[in-house]
Amino acid sequence: MKRKKILITGAAGFLGSHLCEKFIKEDYHVVAMDNLITGDLKNINHLFKLEQFEFYHHDITKFIHLTGPLDYILHFASPASPIDYLKIPIQTLKVGSMGTHNCLGLAKTKKARILVASTSEVYGDPLVHPQTEEYWGNVNPVGPRGVYDEAKRFMESITMAYNSFHKVETRIARIFNTYGPRMRLNDGRALPAFIGQALRGEDLTVFGDGSQTRSFCYVDDLIDGLYRLLLSDYHLPVNLGNPNEISLLEFANEILELTGNKVKISYKPLPEDDPKQRQPDITKAKQLLDWAPKVNRKEGLKITFDYFKSLSADELIKQPKEFVSQK
């Protein structure tokens, strides 16, 4: 039987590389695409030898051409960390708008189902807790995070328009904080920042008083949720994340305990528009997808820490001295 073919954009990134592995395991033919602005080929080098894997170095804000049939598209191309999207704000907006438009156009032409990777950042600094899919958010469109938040909000809008007007089969995943192997130490998010600092013997940087909360989902759990959502019959947004909420101060102490490091915690001012609370309501995912996270944080952190410990000294020192946010 002929394999189904799936295009994965952002394939050399953290989530994209894990998605490539998942769909190869499920016996799909995977077409990977990335412009490598924030992705890294080392994340997918081990897949190049496989006959059911192919890679295109391409910027999806430009026209996408693929020959032959295509069954599915996973649109995961986007800078996803504060350091990235503050450094390349225009590219962030373009991949969320023009890139999404091109992916949806390809889905329409090929009659393929497309899942787009939205984010909990569409909720902004939320006034509703935990966040349900019906909450419209509290987002500052002209603040420093607006380039990312609004790019994802536009992504959802144009995806819904293609669904209703062109009858394209669409799925929208609202992804909450995810962690695991292949995260970049230099992307400014709390978990790799804390672990990187601990490994280098530096004090851990906590912004504000550390009372702001996050909910961390291990990557294997998220990938399973994305797989189920793609194959489901539901076209409205679905939250995917772990509802086990923790303050960043508590989290910093967990990292210190995990690493056995005796460094201190240092405090810096809270960045503008940094969300105070982040916790997904995953009722829809449970009901529609029969999905819930299985990996507890202690287990997931141990695997992730072991991955970071395996990095070279050169990779460890690439972490910037100043972090923009603890997303």
VENRA-V651578 format. One record per pair of residues at least 12 apart in sequence whose C-alpha atoms are under 7 Angstrom apart, sorted by the first residue. I is the first residue (numbers start at 1). J is the second residue. D is the distance in Angstrom with one decimal. If there is no record, write none. Layout:
I,J,D + I,J,D
This chain:
3,27,6.6 + 3,28,5.4 + 3,29,5.9 + 4,28,5.2 + 4,29,6.0 + 4,71,6.1 + 5,28,5.7 + 5,29,4.6 + 5,30,6.0 + 5,70,5.3 + 5,71,5.4 + 5,72,6.6 + 6,28,6.8 + 6,29,6.3 + 6,30,5.2 + 6,31,6.0 + 6,70,6.3 + 6,71,5.9 + 6,72,4.6 + 6,73,5.5 + 7,30,6.1 + 7,31,4.6 + 7,32,5.9 + 7,72,6.3 + 7,73,4.7 + 7,74,6.2 + 8,31,6.2 + 8,32,5.0 + 8,33,6.1 + 8,73,5.9 + 8,74,4.8 + 8,75,6.1 + 8,76,6.9 + 9,32,6.2 + 9,33,4.7 + 9,34,5.9 + 9,74,6.3 + 9,75,5.1 + 9,76,5.2 + 9,77,5.0 + 10,33,6.1 + 10,34,4.8 + 10,39,6.9 + 10,76,4.9 + 10,77,3.8 + 10,78,6.8 + 11,32,5.3 + 11,33,5.6 + 11,34,5.8 + 12,34,6.2 + 12,39,4.7 + 12,40,5.3 + 12,41,5.6 + 12,43,5.8 + 12,44,6.1 + 13,38,6.9 + 13,39,4.3 + 13,40,6.3 + 14,182,5.4 + 14,183,5.5 + 16,76,6.4 + 17,43,6.0 + 17,44,5.9 + 19,223,6.5 + 29,52,4.7 + 29,53,6.0 + 30,52,6.2 + 30,53,4.9 + 30,54,6.5 + 31,53,6.1 + 31,54,5.1 + 31,55,5.9 + 32,54,6.0 + 32,55,4.6 + 32,56,6.2 + 33,55,5.8 + 33,56,4.8 + 33,57,5.9 + 33,58,6.1 + 34,56,6.7 + 34,57,5.4 + 34,58,5.6 + 34,59,6.6 + 35,57,5.3 + 35,58,4.9 + 35,59,4.9 + 38,79,6.5 + 43,182,6.8 + 60,99,5.0 + 60,102,6.9 + 61,94,6.4 + 61,95,5.7 + 61,98,5.2 + 61,99,4.2 + 61,102,6.9 + 63,102,6.3 + 64,102,6.6 + 69,110,6.4 + 70,110,5.9 + 70,112,6.0 + 71,112,4.7 + 71,113,6.4 + 72,112,5.0 + 72,113,4.8 + 72,114,5.7 + 73,112,6.9 + 73,113,6.2 + 73,114,4.5 + 73,115,6.3 + 74,114,5.9 + 74,115,5.0 + 74,116,6.1 + 75,115,6.2 + 75,116,4.8 + 75,117,6.1 + 76,116,6.7 + 76,117,5.4 + 77,95,6.9 + 78,92,6.3 + 78,95,6.1 + 78,96,6.9 + 79,92,6.1 + 81,187,5.6 + 81,188,6.4 + 81,189,6.6 + 82,188,6.3 + 82,324,6.2 + 82,325,6.2 + 83,187,5.8 + 83,188,5.7 + 83,324,6.1 + 84,187,6.8 + 85,148,6.5 + 89,147,5.9 + 92,147,6.6 + 92,148,6.3 + 93,147,5.7 + 93,148,6.7 + 93,151,5.1 + 96,151,4.7 + 96,152,6.0 + 96,155,5.7 + 97,151,6.2 + 97,154,6.5 + 97,155,6.1 + 100,155,6.3 + 107,168,7.0 + 108,168,5.8 + 113,168,6.9 + 113,169,4.7 + 113,170,5.8 + 114,169,6.4 + 114,170,5.0 + 114,171,6.2 + 115,170,5.8 + 115,171,4.4 + 115,172,5.7 + 115,230,6.1 + 116,171,6.4 + 116,172,5.2 + 116,173,6.4 + 117,172,6.4 + 117,173,5.3 + 117,174,6.6 + 117,175,7.0 + 118,152,5.6 + 118,172,6.5 + 118,173,5.5 + 118,174,4.7 + 118,175,6.2 + 119,152,6.9 + 119,174,4.3 + 119,175,4.5 + 119,176,6.2 + 120,174,5.6 + 120,175,5.7 + 120,176,5.2 + 121,149,5.5 + 122,137,6.3 + 122,149,5.4 + 122,152,6.6 + 122,153,5.9 + 123,136,6.5 + 123,137,3.8 + 123,138,5.8 + 123,139,6.6 + 124,137,5.7 + 124,138,4.9 + 124,139,4.4 + 124,275,6.4 + 125,138,5.6 + 125,139,6.6 + 125,273,6.6 + 125,274,6.7 + 125,275,4.2 + 125,276,6.2 + 126,138,5.5 + 126,275,7.0 + 126,277,6.8 + 129,279,6.9 + 130,279,5.0 + 130,280,5.6 + 130,281,5.6 + 131,279,6.2 + 131,280,5.2 + 131,281,5.5 + 132,280,6.7 + 132,281,5.2 + 133,237,6.4 + 133,238,6.5 + 133,239,6.6 + 170,235,5.6 + 171,230,6.3 + 171,234,6.8 + 171,235,4.7 + 171,236,6.6 + 172,235,6.7 + 172,236,6.2 + 172,237,4.6 + 172,238,6.4 + 173,237,5.7 + 173,238,5.2 + 173,239,6.2 + 173,240,6.7 + 174,237,6.4 + 174,238,5.8 + 174,239,4.7 + 174,240,6.0 + 175,239,6.2 + 175,240,5.1 + 175,241,6.2 + 176,240,6.2 + 176,241,4.9 + 177,215,6.2 + 177,216,5.1 + 177,217,6.1 + 177,241,6.8 + 178,216,5.5 + 178,217,4.6 + 178,218,5.7 + 178,219,5.8 + 179,216,6.7 + 179,217,6.3 + 179,218,5.2 + 179,219,5.6 + 180,218,5.9 + 180,219,5.4 + 180,300,6.9 + 180,304,4.9 + 181,304,5.2 + 181,307,5.7 + 185,319,6.0 + 186,318,6.3 + 186,319,4.4 + 186,320,6.3 + 188,323,5.2 + 188,324,6.3 + 188,325,6.3 + 188,326,6.5 + 189,325,6.6 + 189,326,4.8 + 189,327,5.2 + 190,326,4.6 + 190,327,6.4 + 194,252,6.7 + 194,255,6.9 + 195,255,6.6 + 196,316,6.5 + 198,259,6.9 + 198,261,6.2 + 201,263,6.5 + 202,263,6.4 + 203,263,5.1 + 203,264,4.9 + 203,265,5.4 + 203,266,6.2 + 204,264,6.4 + 204,265,4.7 + 204,266,5.9 + 205,265,6.1 + 205,266,5.1 + 205,267,5.9 + 205,268,7.0 + 206,249,6.9 + 206,265,6.8 + 206,266,6.1 + 206,267,4.9 + 206,268,6.3 + 207,267,5.6 + 207,268,4.7 + 207,269,5.5 + 207,270,4.8 + 208,267,6.4 + 208,268,5.9 + 208,269,5.0 + 208,270,4.4 + 209,267,6.9 + 210,247,6.4 + 210,248,5.0 + 210,249,4.5 + 211,247,5.2 + 211,248,6.3 + 211,249,6.4 + 212,247,5.5 + 212,248,6.1 + 212,276,4.4 + 212,277,5.6 + 213,245,6.4 + 213,246,5.3 + 213,247,4.1 + 213,248,5.8 + 213,276,6.2 + 213,277,4.8 + 213,278,5.7 + 214,245,5.7 + 214,246,5.7 + 214,247,6.4 + 214,248,6.9 + 214,277,6.4 + 214,278,4.9 + 214,279,6.4 + 215,242,5.8 + 215,243,5.8 + 215,244,5.6 + 215,245,4.5 + 215,246,6.3 + 215,278,6.3 + 215,279,5.5 + 216,242,5.8 + 217,241,5.4 + 217,242,4.7 + 218,295,6.4 + 218,300,5.9 + 221,293,5.3 + 221,294,6.5 + 221,295,6.9 + 222,240,6.6 + 222,241,6.7 + 225,240,6.7 + 225,291,6.2 + 228,289,6.0 + 229,289,6.5 + 238,284,6.5 + 238,285,6.4 + 239,280,6.4 + 239,281,6.9 + 239,282,5.8 + 239,285,6.7 + 240,282,6.6 + 240,285,6.9 + 241,280,6.1 + 242,280,6.8 + 242,293,6.0 + 243,279,5.4 + 243,280,5.3 + 243,281,6.7 + 245,279,6.0 + 271,324,6.9 + 271,325,6.2 + 274,325,6.8
